[in-house]
């Protein structure tokens, strides 16, 4: 009878982390930036059906990279948690920090379990507050740790290079148009330093806009709205400067 091959716990966890990181790195990146009226989400995603950015609750949104089926399961679980907590207690009791803790427990349990592979996902949970100082952004890597982010954050693909680019150029008080153009420029940079041209059709863009009169602050930016904000000299600097697309129900963008 042969002796079983021994792998130390440290090596096993390192192998699982490397497996998850490689899966995440294959996905296109997502960036999240604070601007003067809220929080902006921009993903390189030509699909109009498979979203990387979604609404969770009134002031909370979710962004993810990695395997779609895995982060979609997490998104659905987050919506259920938020709905149940808001119904049982109060809508104000649903917070990004509480949701991030739930995701951290789930990811951490899966990562440390020897019976299943780790999730190949990295998440961002953000909540818009009454002012920029009240905004919350949390990044959750594959192992379930929580990183409290400020200003800007990038996940997936060449996230380190994009984060460095954003850190050098992002500033407080940016308009939506300025933040959107910065996000597109950061996503357009390849690992070899060259720049691509990303059209509005290749981007998935959404905001948590604190100035919206509705209780729900999440809104997707599509078509002409997005083109106007990206267009130089259009004069559009915020969501209020661009009209809704015809037939769009601005209060039900999920």
N, C-alpha and C positions, 0 to 999 in steps of 0.2 A: 504494500500500500504506500503510495507516494505521500510525502509530507505536504500539506497545504501551503501555498505561497503566502507569505506574510507581508502585509502592507501596513505600515504604521498609521495611526489615526491622523497624524499631521500630513503625511503624504496623500492619504485618501481625500482629505478636505482640500488640499492644494490642487489635486487632480480635478475635483468637482468644480472648484472655482475657475480653473483654467477652461474647463469644458463650457461652463456658462458664459464666461467672458468672450470666448471665440464665437459662440452663437449670437451674442448681442452685437458684437463688432461687425457681423455680416449685414446688419440692418442699417437702413438709412437713418440719419440723425434727426433728432427733435431738439429745438431750442425753446427756452422759456425766458422771457425778459419782462421786467417791470417797466412800465411807462407811467406818465403822469396821471392817467385816468384808470389804471388797472394793471392787468397781467396779460401779456401776449404769448400765444402758443403758435409756433411755426414748425411744420414738418415737411420734409421732402417726401411727398406721397402723391403720385399721379392718380391713384384710385379714388373714386368718389363714393365707393361703397364700403371699403374696409378702412375705417377711421383709426388713426393713431391718437387723436385728441377727442375727448368726449366730456359732456357734462355729467357730473355726479349728483349735485344738489344745488340749492339756490346760489351760493357763492363759491362753489367748489368745482374744480375741473381736474381732469386726469389726462396724462400723456404717457405714452409707453413706446418702447422699441423692443424688438426681439421676435419671438414666435407669436403670431397673431392669436392662435387658439388659446395660448396660455394667458396672455394679458387680457384677452376678451373675457375669459372666465373670471379673472380678478376684477375687471371693471363691473361685470354683472353682480359679483359678490359685494362690491363697494356700494352700488346703487341700492341693493337690498338692505345692507347695513344702515345706510343713511335714511332710507324711507322708514324703516322700522324704528330707529332711534327718534327721528323727528315726529313720528306718529305717537310713540309711547311717552315721550317727554315733551320736548318743545323743539321747534325748527332751529332755534338758536343754539341748541345743544349739539347740533351736527357741525363738527369742525374738521378742518384739514388735519390737525394734529391727531384727533381721535381716529380718523380714517387711516392716516399714515401708520399709527400704532397697530391697527388691525392688519394692514398689509404686511407690516414688518413681522408680526407673529406668524402669519401664513407662510411668507417666503422663508423665514428662518427655520420653521418646522420642516418644510420640504427640503431645504438645503442640507439640513443635518440628518435627514432620514436616509438610512442605507437601503431602504426598500424601493426607492424611486429616484429618477434622475432629477437634478436641480432644474428649476425653471430658468429658461434662457430669456429673461426679461429684465428690463430696468425701467422703473416707474418714476413719474413726477406727479405729486399731488399739490395743488395750489389753491389758495383761498384769497379772495379779494376782500380787503377791509374798508373801513370808512375813509381812510387816508393811506398814502403810500407806506407810512411807518407801520401800519397794521396788516399789510399784506404778508402772507405766509407761503413759502415754497419749500417743499420737502422732496429730496431725491432718495429713492430706495433702490439700492443695487440688488443683485440676485441673491445675496446672502441674508437679506432681511435687516441690514443695518439702516439707520436713518441719518441723513445728512441735511441739516438746516441750511438752505441756500439763501443768498440775498443778491439782488440785482439781476443776475443772469445765470443760466445753467444750461448745459448741453449733455445729451445722452446718446449712446449708439454710435456706430460708425467711427469716425475720427473725432470723438468727443473731446479729447485732450487738446487737439489743435484748435478746434472751434472755440472751446472755453477760453483758451489763451487770447484768441482774436477778440472775443467778446469782452473779456476783462480789460483789455487795453482801450476799448472804444465805447463801451456802455457807460452812461452817466445818468444821474438822477434827473428827473424832470423832462425826459425825452417825450416828444409827441408820439402818437401812434404811428404816423407815417415814418418818422425817423427810426423808431425801434423796428418797424417792419423792414425797412431797407437794410438796416444793420443785420437783422436776422437772415435775410436772403443772401447778403454778401458773405456771411459766415458759412452758410450751408453750401455756397457755390465754390468754396475753396477745397481743392483736392489735396491729398496727402503729399503730393510732390510739389505743392506750392502754386500750381496753375489754377486759374479760375474758369468755371463754367458759367453758362447763361441759364438761369432758372426762370422759366416763364410762370405767370400766375397759375396756369393749368397744372404745373408740376408741384404746386404747393398746397398744403392743407393749413389753413389759418383760422384761428379762433381767438376770442378775447373774453376775459372776465372784466366787464366794463362797469365800474362803480357808479357812473353817472346815469345809467339806465334807470328809469322810474319803476320798472318791474321788479318784483322780488327776485326773479331769476336773472342773474347778471351775465350768463353765458350767451355768446353769439358767434356764429360762424360768419366769416367774411368770404364771399363768393363772387365770381364773375366780375361785373362792372365795379362793384364796391372795392374789390381787391385791386383791380387794375388802376382805379383812380388813386388809391393810396400809394401804389408803387410808382405811379407816373410822375416824373419830374415836372414841376411847374403847374400841377393840377390844382394846387391850392388846398387840397384835402389833407387835413392833419389828424382828424379824429373820426370816430364812428358817426358822430352827429353831422359831419360834413358830407356823408354819402348816403343816398337814399337806399332803402331796402330794395332788393330785387323784386320784380313783379311777381305777385302770388306768394311771396315768402312770409311765413308766420314767424315774425322776429322773436316771439316769446316761446317758441317750442323747438328751438334748435338743440338737438341732443347729440 
